[in-house]
Amino acid sequence: MLVKIDDIKNSIKSSVANVEKERILENKNKVLVTKEKKGVILIKSTKRNVFCTLIDTQEKKVKTSCSLRVPVYENEYNERENLYTRGLLLGSLFGDKALMLGYTEFMIYLGSGINKGRRGVVRGLSKKGVKITFLYLGTRYPHNGCRPVKVRRKKFRTKSKIFR
């Protein structure tokens, strides 16, 4: 009888421990589900294109896109293709893709290139309702500029030329 009672006590203890472990795991899973995913977006712009790269917090590349992949928009007045408009469309498209992957909070690094395409991407992302926690401008500006080129010195004649 004593052996059976000890076996029952051990099985009860192990089952209670298993139930507690399951509860802890369920709580962890609930925390993971409710926790917001954070990501980093790198934006690089050139004269005619804007590139976006989504990186997670472990510095692994998740998604890339460029403004040439943006669906065609209506160009009513046959104006020149505007990089700002393509940036807006890219930001909204990229925001949708990031939200589908579960990312809600972003740090944005604006890389090389000074043009309106970068601003369009940031505005498109903010219109999608994603939370932007950090915005970094990576463009370098000179503190005093480059050293200017030497001015060529021209020899001055002291005597005037005599025409004969």
Secondary structure, 3 states (H helix, E strand, C coil): CHHHHHHHHHHHHHHHHHHHHHHHHHHHHHHHHHCCEEEEEEEEECCCCEEEEEEECCCCEEEEEEHHHCCCCCCCCCCCCCHHHHHHHHHHHHHHHHHHHCEEEEEEEECCCCCHHHHHHHHHHHHCCCEEEEEEECCCCCCCCCCCCCCCCCCCCCCCCCCC
